Amino acid sequence: MELKEKVLINLKQLYRIFGKQENTAIKQWQQNLKTTQLNGKKVLVSVLRNGTWIEWGLYSGCVIRQKGYQPIFLYQKSEIEKFYGINSYFWKKAQQIPDSIFIDIDQFVDKAFNLDSNELPLYIIDAIAYDFHVEREDVLVGNKKYQKSIAKLMFESNAAAKALIYAVETYEIDRFFCYSGLIGITPTLLQKANERNLLTICLEGWAWKKGHVIYNFNRPALEYNILAWMKYYGWDKEKEETINEYLAFQDGTVNASDIKWLKGFYNVQQSKTGDPIDQNILDFTNKYKKSFLLAPNVIGDSSTLNRETIFKSQREWIKEIVEYFRNNKHISLIIRAHPAEVWVSNKVVLKLGDYAEKLAEGVENILVIRSEQKVNTFALITSIKCGLIWLSSVGVDLVARNIPIVCAASAKYDDIGIMDIPKTKAEYFTMLENIGKTQSTSTSTNQKLAAKKYLYTVFRGFSFPAQGETYSAQSLRINKMPHQSEHEDFYDIILGEMARPDEDYITNGTINHQQIKY
């Protein structure tokens, strides 16, 4: 772990200890918890990783206890010590949650566990890549650099697997609330839960909307069933208007504060489409009227985990694309580094704009726009022939704006019918060659509609206000959340008391419950 990260953790710990925010919160939870008779069902809840998910897990335990479920908390003593202190007021109060059971994963550490005799699963590699803000390929080729971290995670994952098996064999557990399913020890927990046929709901924060959470059943939270959600929401004039608002919001032509559902919504674009554009960009777009636009993701973003297909990494992809355009001077390329590299700058180890700039030095038909350059990506629309996407949602934004795309990795929108998917590198570059020969490009009416349905589902529809706006105990108040009704819907869905919108949403051709819009 880097010194900067250690200092950050220590500062957060001091803030929690002396700020007392979580102490006030847990007192409120217990004072306002309306204890009801237990219904005989037990729910395993992960209380892991960091303050956000430790506190949310404990809070969720209070919520489900109020609904008659008995919470069983799965935690690591070492993490509690790091973030709060094992003898802290907060942790002592946590253990007073009515009828709660606590299982310490650290008690299951097997010192005789032989790391060398076990194959290294890719989900371990991905989890390490996430922790270090690098790509899977970096960990695979730089194994020695990450060896200690890999060994630590393997030992912890082995202990987590044993703890989960113990929980399942000791208690009759109805379901398991698990953070992420992609990060840290959670892929192991998810895998073992699936092997034991334990219904698992993976949960993740949805950073676009403050205090929002997404879920998925028996798969990582970020591998949600987008087709089912899109079918659930359907389409009508109101949704069309909603997405037109969203597209205008991205362009910067409307303010989020003027539109109720967009209040608090983060716009990754740092400028408006009508703002002045740097002269070098204007010179390039005047010279090359229609260019390909390459739009990568931020390296280290959890949404990129386990999505590689024909390219080993984003850097390999960019390197090969730059070489392709170096050898094909009759076509041109704009590389737009993801503006969110600025938003999450403390997590960015490698800026892809800087990387691309070095590769493309001296190549006249390639322009690189770095993440910190304040140009709205959609201000370039009239100069774009085709979008070359890793898997970012900007691909869907482009299709909705009549620009075709080609993805280099497995995007969440692979199956919605907005693009052709190359199965090999050869197919990928053949697609680029064919598009390069085309004078004009566009997307079909059906593709634009599918793109808009996707945008509605992901940015308007399927997340729930079930976290605190600060993603900490401070903003979690039992029975007093800002959107209490919607908050209750979320828990009723993941507890199985309310029909899941992403499953069994149609009976005899009609939607069998009211649509949820948060």
Secondary structure, DSSP 8 states (H G I E B T S, - for coil): --HHHHHHHHHHHHHHHHH-HHHHHHHHHHHH-------S-EEEEEE-SSHHHHHHHHHHHHHHHHTT-EEEEEE-HHHHHHHT-TTSHHHHHHTTSTT-EEEEGGGG--TT--GGGS---HHHHHHHHHHHT--HHHHHHTTTTTHHHHHHHHHHHHHHHHHHHHHHHHS-EEEEEEE-SSSTTHHHHHHHHHHTT--EEEEEE-TTSTT-EEEEESS-TTS--HHHHHHHH---HHHHHHHHHHHHHHHTSS-GGGSGGGTT------S-TTS---HHHHHHHHHSSSEEEEE---TT-GGGTT--SSSSSHHHHHHHHHHHHHT-TTS-EEEE--THHHHTGGG-SS-HHHHHHHHTTT-TTEEEE-TTS---GGGGGGGEEEEEESS-THHHHHHHTT--EEESS--TTGGGSSS---SSHHHHHHHHHHHHH-S-----HHHHHHHHHHHHIIIIIS-B--S-TTSSGGG--TT--TTHHHHHHHHHHHTTSS--TTSS-EETTEE-S-----
